[in-house]
Amino acid sequence: MLKEKLDRKKLLLYAVTDRAWSSDLKTFYEQIEQSLKAGVTFLQLREKTLDKENFLNEAKEIKKMCANYNVPFIINDNIEIAQEINADGIHIGQNDISLIEAKKLIGNDKIIGVTVHSIEEALDAEKNGASYLGVGAIFKTNSKEDAKVINIDELKKISSSVNIPIVAIGGIKKNNLSILNNTGIAGIAVISAIYSHKDIYSATRELKKTLITELNF
């Protein structure tokens, strides 16, 4: 899936994986499969501690799953893995490799998402060729304890300052979605709102239904 073909509708329900909810690889794959089956529209594989061989094998399997559901598949931070499996792209934070360097390595035809926390960072990422922006944390989150919380007014300002799609991330759940109405976002990125549930399929379906209803997508 090339960058220029990134439809903002694909960012509606953006899932970020987290092994914290399963130590068993088979169960981990099953969790991802259930979320894809239930309507996840974009998927990021996030592995901060896995060794290269296991990360590579895992990425290959999950890429196949995403392809079966026509869902863009990107890798968090690790350009080497993204290149080796020919992922659809990569997502980087402010403390990761620079966007300019990432583009040189992964190519202009790939999706590159960038986490931003301010208008200045958003404008800089857009200028340097980001495909989309992740803005947050919108709410306090246990998934990333050092994440800076961005208030809704700041989210609106960031959204109105750029022309590329934005996804809100950080502590977003079904019961706080309404606060994101009229913020200009293309969708939400979530971890625990999907993967912490025993019934991932139902949790994903309900989240997506509420998202569409609350935010009028």
Salt bridges, closest charged atoms under 4 A:
GLU47 OE2 - ARG19 NE 2.73
GLU58 OE1 - ARG19 NH2 2.15
GLU61 OE2 - LYS64 NZ 3.51
ASP77 OD2 - LYS48 NZ 3.79
GLU80 OE2 - LYS52 NZ 2.62
GLU84 OE2 - LYS52 NZ 2.84
GLU121 OE1 - HIS117 ND1 3.08
ASP124 OD1 - LYS127 NZ 3.84
